Amino acid sequence: MPLTDSSTGIRAGEELDIDRVDPYLKRHIPGLTGTARVSQFPGGASNLTYLLQYPERELVLRRPPFGHKARSAHDMGREFRILNRLNSGFPYCPKAYVHCTDEAVLGAEFYVMERVEGIILRAELPPELGLDAAQTQVLCKSFIDKLVDLHQVDYVACGLGDLGRPEGYVQRQISGWSERYSKALTPDAPQWQAVRQWLEDKMPADSQRSAIVHNDYRFDNVILDPHNPMNIIGVLDWELTTLGDPLMDLGNTLAYWVEAGDPAPVQLTRRQPSHAPGMLTRRQFADYYAERSGLAVDNYDFYYTYGLFRLAGIVQQIYYRFFHGQTQDKRFAQFIHMNRLLEQMSLAVIRQSSL
């Protein structure tokens, strides 16, 4: 079984018409010949990602999801621009080749980038990697180091100084996700009122340093070198990237970090091997981040709870599309249960918090 990330068959309702895309790509990317074989990468619940295998090279195409799109989300041009400019300061971004704004080609905007071939970790560490606990801890710290490196990029020098508004970022995230959650409510969804009020009451000031915020940094969005799996060679999924408070980005990542001691229902939500022997706990993760970045994480409970609420907002937005028949992807039917669990996890943090 190959360890490098593999594409699969295309999900029903998400077909890509290569006969329409192929002539466009050949006009804009020199050297393409023949007809591409098309397959789909299985990960991701938002933008759709396809592998185009031409005889001489492989390309990756990204397009928005079918159905409902949140306002300002799924901006292909913005993601294309981030990849092209950020690469000069953070050389783990794939190179982007072309951005198509003519929706007649595919029915939506899209862009095409290079394929960075490597290992992407899902729920478990592949035993074929043969990593012991000490090596796994090296990998874990490398993962955190890349997040620190991103947060230390000179985004003005990269030409991304206008990517977002760092001032007031914490307040905008709390109010913005509360508003987005309300708009995505379905009759079976929890209200999150107690958590929303707590976040509003405990909101800290913005940290003293603004940074590029990835907003979706987790193991299944990084690519490992197949020859040295403890080395990260790529970072994917830049659609939510902006400028803001790096500690809020830390909270986003902690929300995905299911550790070995979490109860069984929480383990069912795990999408990365953060529980494996050698992986840091969430608290150790935050402490190591603070040590490497020089930023104190004094409001750990707030940032983690914010991350859980934001994750619930994303989950609910996706479930909203499924609930209203705007996607046929059956994976999303279970997202309502994940939303409810995230609320209970947040309430548990609040009950024991000293904030």
C-alpha positions as CSV (number, residue, x, y, z in Angstrom):
1,M,0.0,0.0,0.0
2,P,1.6,3.3,-1.0
3,L,2.2,5.9,1.7
4,T,2.0,8.9,-0.6
5,D,-1.4,10.6,-0.6
6,S,-3.7,9.1,-3.2
7,S,-6.7,10.3,-5.1
8,T,-9.8,8.2,-5.6
9,G,-13.0,8.0,-7.7
10,I,-15.1,11.2,-8.0
11,R,-18.0,11.5,-5.5
12,A,-21.5,11.6,-7.0
13,G,-22.6,15.1,-7.8
14,E,-19.0,16.5,-7.9
15,E,-18.0,15.4,-11.4
16,L,-15.4,17.5,-13.3
17,D,-15.9,17.8,-17.1
18,I,-12.3,17.5,-18.3
19,D,-13.4,18.0,-22.0
20,R,-14.2,21.6,-21.0
21,V,-11.3,22.3,-18.8
22,D,-8.5,20.7,-20.9
23,P,-8.5,23.2,-23.8
24,Y,-8.4,26.1,-21.3
25,L,-5.4,24.6,-19.4
26,K,-3.5,24.0,-22.6
27,R,-3.9,27.6,-23.6
28,H,-2.5,28.8,-20.3
29,I,0.0,26.1,-19.2
30,P,2.7,25.4,-21.7
31,G,3.7,21.8,-22.5
32,L,0.5,19.9,-21.7
33,T,-0.3,17.1,-24.2
34,G,-2.8,14.3,-24.3
35,T,-5.9,14.1,-22.1
36,A,-5.7,14.1,-18.4
37,R,-7.1,11.3,-16.2
38,V,-9.2,12.9,-13.5
39,S,-9.6,11.7,-9.9
40,Q,-10.5,13.4,-6.6
41,F,-8.7,13.7,-3.3
42,P,-10.9,12.3,-0.6
43,G,-10.1,14.8,2.1
44,G,-11.7,18.1,2.7
45,A,-15.3,19.2,3.2
46,S,-15.2,22.6,1.6
47,N,-13.4,23.4,-1.6
48,L,-13.1,20.4,-3.9
49,T,-9.7,19.1,-5.0
50,Y,-9.0,17.1,-8.1
51,L,-5.9,15.4,-9.5
52,L,-5.3,15.9,-13.2
53,Q,-2.8,13.4,-14.5
54,Y,-1.3,14.4,-17.9
55,P,1.3,12.2,-19.6
56,E,4.2,14.5,-18.6
57,R,3.0,16.1,-15.4
58,E,0.4,16.1,-12.6
59,L,-1.7,19.1,-11.7
60,V,-4.1,19.8,-8.9
61,L,-7.4,21.7,-9.6
62,R,-9.3,23.5,-6.8
63,R,-12.9,24.7,-7.1
64,P,-15.7,25.8,-4.7
65,P,-18.2,23.3,-3.5
66,F,-21.5,22.8,-5.3
67,G,-24.5,24.4,-3.6
68,H,-24.6,27.1,-0.9
69,K,-21.6,29.3,-0.5
70,A,-21.1,31.5,2.5
71,R,-20.5,35.1,1.5
72,S,-16.9,35.8,0.8
73,A,-16.0,32.1,1.2
74,H,-14.4,30.0,-1.5
75,D,-12.6,32.9,-3.1
76,M,-10.4,31.2,-5.7
77,G,-8.6,34.3,-6.7
78,R,-7.6,35.2,-3.2
79,E,-6.3,31.7,-2.5
80,F,-4.3,31.8,-5.8
81,R,-2.8,35.1,-4.8
82,I,-1.8,33.9,-1.3
83,L,0.0,30.9,-2.8
84,N,2.0,33.0,-5.3
85,R,3.0,35.7,-2.9
86,L,3.5,33.8,0.4
87,N,5.9,31.3,-1.2
88,S,8.7,33.9,-1.1
89,G,8.5,33.9,2.8
90,F,7.1,30.5,3.5
91,P,8.4,28.0,0.9
92,Y,6.0,25.3,1.8
93,C,3.1,26.6,-0.4
94,P,2.5,24.8,-3.7
95,K,3.1,26.8,-6.8
96,A,-0.1,28.1,-8.4
97,Y,-0.2,28.3,-12.2
98,V,-3.4,29.7,-13.4
99,H,-6.6,31.2,-12.0
100,C,-9.7,31.0,-14.2
101,T,-12.4,33.6,-13.7
102,D,-14.6,32.5,-16.6
103,E,-17.3,30.5,-15.0
104,A,-18.4,29.2,-18.5
105,V,-15.4,26.8,-18.4
106,L,-16.4,24.9,-15.3
107,G,-19.5,26.6,-13.9
108,A,-17.4,28.2,-11.2
109,E,-14.0,29.9,-10.7
110,F,-11.1,27.6,-10.2
111,Y,-7.3,27.5,-10.0
112,V,-4.6,25.0,-10.8
113,M,-1.4,24.4,-8.9
114,E,1.5,22.0,-8.8
115,R,1.1,18.6,-7.1
116,V,3.5,18.2,-4.1
117,E,3.7,14.5,-3.8
118,G,4.2,13.1,-0.3
119,I,2.6,11.6,2.7
120,I,-0.5,13.1,4.3
121,L,-1.5,11.7,7.7
122,R,-5.1,10.9,8.4
123,A,-6.5,9.4,11.6
124,E,-3.7,7.0,12.3
125,L,0.1,6.8,11.9
126,P,0.8,4.3,9.1
127,P,2.7,1.4,10.7
128,E,4.8,1.3,7.6
129,L,6.5,4.5,8.7
130,G,7.9,2.7,11.7
131,L,8.0,5.7,13.9
132,D,8.6,5.2,17.6
133,A,7.5,7.6,20.3
134,A,10.7,9.6,20.2
135,Q,10.4,10.1,16.4
136,T,6.7,10.9,16.7
137,Q,7.5,13.6,19.1
138,V,10.1,15.0,16.7
139,L,7.4,15.0,14.0
140,C,4.9,16.7,16.4
141,K,7.4,19.5,17.2
142,S,8.2,19.9,13.6
143,F,4.5,20.4,12.9
144,I,4.3,23.1,15.6
145,D,7.6,24.7,14.4
146,K,6.0,25.2,10.9
147,L,3.1,27.0,12.5
148,V,5.5,29.2,14.4
149,D,7.5,29.8,11.2
150,L,4.3,30.9,9.4
151,H,3.3,33.3,12.2
152,Q,6.8,34.9,11.9
153,V,6.6,35.6,8.2
154,D,7.0,39.2,7.2
155,Y,3.7,39.4,5.4
156,V,4.3,43.0,4.2
157,A,7.5,42.0,2.5
158,C,5.6,39.1,0.8
159,G,3.1,41.6,-0.7
160,L,0.3,40.4,1.6
161,G,-0.1,43.5,3.8
162,D,-3.6,44.1,2.6
163,L,-4.8,40.5,3.2
164,G,-6.7,41.3,6.3
165,R,-7.2,43.8,9.2
166,P,-5.2,42.6,12.3
167,E,-6.6,45.3,14.6
168,G,-9.7,44.1,16.4
169,Y,-9.3,40.6,15.1
170,V,-10.3,38.8,18.3
171,Q,-13.5,40.7,18.7
172,R,-14.4,40.3,15.0
173,Q,-13.9,36.5,15.2
174,I,-16.1,36.1,18.2
175,S,-18.9,38.2,16.8
176,G,-18.4,37.0,13.3
177,W,-18.6,33.3,14.1
178,S,-21.6,33.9,16.3
179,E,-23.4,35.6,13.4
180,R,-22.4,32.9,10.9
181,Y,-23.5,30.2,13.3
182,S,-26.9,31.8,13.7
183,K,-27.3,32.0,10.0
184,A,-26.5,28.3,9.5
185,L,-28.8,27.0,12.2
186,T,-31.0,24.1,11.4
187,P,-33.9,23.0,13.6
188,D,-31.9,20.1,15.1
189,A,-28.8,22.2,16.0
190,P,-27.8,23.4,19.5
191,Q,-27.8,27.1,20.2
192,W,-24.4,27.4,22.0
193,Q,-25.8,30.4,24.0
194,A,-23.8,29.8,27.2
195,V,-20.5,29.3,25.3
196,R,-21.1,32.4,23.1
197,Q,-21.7,34.5,26.2
198,W,-18.6,33.2,27.9
199,L,-16.4,34.0,24.9
200,E,-17.8,37.5,24.8
201,D,-17.2,38.0,28.5
202,K,-13.7,36.5,28.6
203,M,-12.4,38.0,25.4
204,P,-8.7,39.1,25.7
205,A,-7.1,42.0,23.8
206,D,-5.3,41.2,20.6
207,S,-1.8,39.8,21.1
208,Q,1.1,42.2,20.6
209,R,2.1,40.6,17.3
210,S,-0.1,40.2,14.2
211,A,0.6,37.4,11.8
212,I,-0.5,35.4,8.8
213,V,-3.3,33.1,10.2
214,H,-3.7,29.8,8.3
215,N,-7.1,29.1,10.0
216,D,-7.0,25.4,9.2
217,Y,-3.6,24.1,10.3
218,R,-3.8,20.4,11.1
219,F,-1.9,17.2,10.1
220,D,-4.1,16.4,7.1
221,N,-3.2,19.8,5.6
222,V,0.6,19.2,5.7
223,I,2.7,17.0,3.4
224,L,5.5,14.8,4.7
225,D,8.6,14.0,2.7
226,P,8.2,10.3,1.7
227,H,12.0,9.8,2.1
228,N,12.0,11.4,5.6
229,P,8.5,11.4,7.1
230,M,9.6,13.6,10.0
231,N,10.2,16.5,7.5
232,I,7.3,18.6,6.4
233,I,7.6,19.7,2.7
234,G,4.2,21.3,2.0
235,V,1.3,23.0,3.6
236,L,-2.1,22.9,1.9
237,D,-5.6,24.6,2.1
238,W,-5.0,28.3,2.3
239,E,-8.6,29.3,1.6
240,L,-9.3,30.7,5.1
241,T,-6.0,32.5,5.4
242,T,-5.9,36.1,6.6
243,L,-4.0,38.5,8.9
244,G,-4.8,38.4,12.6
245,D,-3.9,37.2,16.0
246,P,-1.6,34.1,15.9
247,L,-2.9,32.9,19.3
248,M,-6.4,32.6,17.7
249,D,-4.8,30.4,15.0
250,L,-3.3,28.3,17.8
251,G,-6.8,27.9,19.2
252,N,-8.0,26.7,15.9
253,T,-5.4,24.0,15.7
254,L,-5.9,22.9,19.3
255,A,-9.6,22.4,18.6
256,Y,-8.6,19.6,16.1
257,W,-6.1,18.1,18.5
258,V,-7.7,15.1,20.1
259,E,-5.2,13.7,22.6
260,A,-4.8,10.2,23.9
261,G,-6.6,10.8,27.2
262,D,-9.8,12.2,25.7
263,P,-13.0,10.2,26.2
264,A,-14.3,7.8,23.6
265,P,-16.9,10.1,22.0
266,V,-14.2,12.7,21.4
267,Q,-11.9,10.1,19.9
268,L,-14.6,9.5,17.2
269,T,-14.0,13.0,15.9
270,R,-10.3,12.6,15.5
271,R,-8.9,13.1,11.9
272,Q,-5.2,13.1,12.7
273,P,-2.9,10.9,14.8
274,S,-2.6,13.4,17.6
275,H,-3.2,10.6,20.1
276,A,-0.2,8.5,19.1
277,P,2.5,7.8,21.6
278,G,5.0,10.7,21.5
279,M,2.5,13.3,20.4
280,L,2.2,16.3,22.8
281,T,-1.0,16.9,24.8
282,R,-2.9,20.1,23.9
283,R,-1.4,21.9,26.9
284,Q,2.1,20.7,26.0
285,F,1.4,21.8,22.4
286,A,0.5,25.3,23.6
287,D,3.6,25.5,26.0
288,Y,6.0,24.4,23.2
289,Y,4.4,27.0,20.8
290,A,4.8,29.7,23.5
291,E,8.5,28.7,24.0
292,R,9.2,28.7,20.2
293,S,7.2,31.8,19.3
294,G,7.9,34.0,22.3
295,L,4.2,34.6,22.7
296,A,2.7,33.9,26.1
297,V,-0.5,31.8,26.0
298,D,-2.0,33.2,29.2
299,N,-5.6,32.7,28.1
300,Y,-5.4,29.0,27.0
301,D,-9.0,28.1,27.9
302,F,-10.3,31.0,25.9
303,Y,-8.3,30.2,22.7
304,Y,-9.2,26.5,22.9
305,T,-12.9,27.2,23.5
306,Y,-12.9,29.7,20.7
307,G,-11.4,27.0,18.4
308,L,-14.1,24.6,19.4
309,F,-16.9,27.1,18.7
310,R,-15.4,28.1,15.4
311,L,-15.0,24.4,14.4
312,A,-18.7,24.0,15.3
313,G,-19.5,26.9,13.1
314,I,-17.7,25.3,10.1
315,V,-19.3,22.0,10.8
316,Q,-22.8,23.5,11.0
317,Q,-22.3,25.5,7.8
318,I,-21.4,22.3,6.0
319,Y,-24.3,20.4,7.7
320,Y,-26.7,23.2,6.6
321,R,-25.8,22.4,2.9
322,F,-26.6,18.7,3.6
323,F,-29.8,19.4,5.5
324,H,-31.1,21.5,2.6
325,G,-30.1,19.0,-0.1
326,Q,-27.4,21.2,-1.5
327,T,-24.8,18.4,-1.4
328,Q,-25.1,14.6,-1.7
329,D,-22.0,13.8,0.3
330,K,-23.3,11.4,3.0
331,R,-20.3,12.1,5.2
332,F,-22.0,15.3,6.3
333,A,-25.1,13.6,7.7
334,Q,-23.2,13.0,10.9
335,F,-21.9,16.6,11.3
336,I,-24.9,17.5,13.5
337,H,-23.7,15.0,16.1
338,M,-20.2,16.5,16.0
339,N,-21.7,19.9,16.5
340,R,-23.5,18.8,19.7
341,L,-20.3,17.1,21.0
342,L,-18.2,20.2,20.4
343,E,-20.7,22.2,22.5
344,Q,-20.4,19.7,25.4
345,M,-16.6,19.8,25.1
346,S,-16.7,23.6,25.3
347,L,-18.9,23.6,28.3
348,A,-16.6,21.2,30.1
349,V,-13.6,23.5,29.5
350,I,-15.6,26.5,30.8
351,R,-16.7,24.6,34.0
352,Q,-13.1,24.0,35.0
353,S,-11.6,27.3,33.8
354,S,-10.1,29.8,36.2
355,L,-10.6,32.7,33.7
